[in-house]
């Protein structure tokens, strides 16, 4: 019997992976050390692989990536945030990879339509999470400069985290339980990094994120234009 995959959920998860993959790819040639250039590129490729699988469940992966307008993307606003300095990239990665790892672990444990994909993806996302945690501790518990940058990055991105726990049509995840587990993990990592947990709005009455509804931040439009430029300039081209 064929299991029907909920299109809305596949599109949301696929767009998360696609957009973050592109953001991490922007570090190519700009990472602080060669080892990190390779690490970030590998994480970006993992996410791109997830995006291809998820988007292909909805339609043609190339058309969905390169021919949709900005408002048609359903990714979280968190993943579209500019890289900023290295601390901002790590804070964004910590928040998202912790969420993604917990979410995929939950999906893999069930028997829903995303279980097979989640069972494979959770293994590589575990590395993404570990990488982000190690760098968070390294920067937070490092020099005065690195500590300050990491603290500012966490505070700047914190307001985008609440959207991760909002319901997604077709995604069988307990948002409240996921949020509790996520907050516990992030609090523990920030504690080890001698960083203070941000006190701004996280998942209360007001949340900055509305990416799931197609509302994106200003920088996202520029990113989409860059990502789609080659394909739109040479429609139908093959390599």
ABEGO torsion letter per residue (X at the ends): XBBBBBAAAAAAAAAAAAAAAAAAAAABGABABAAAAAAAAAAAAAAAAAAAAAAAAABBAAAAAAABBAAABABBAAAABBAEBAAAAAAAAAAAAAAAAAAAAAAAABABAAAAAAAAAAAAAAAAAAAAAAAAAAAAABBAAAAAAAAAAAAAAAAAAAAAABBBBGBBBBAAAAAAAAAAAAAAAAAAAGBBBBABBAABABBABAAAAGBBBAAAAAAAAAAAAAAAABBGBBX
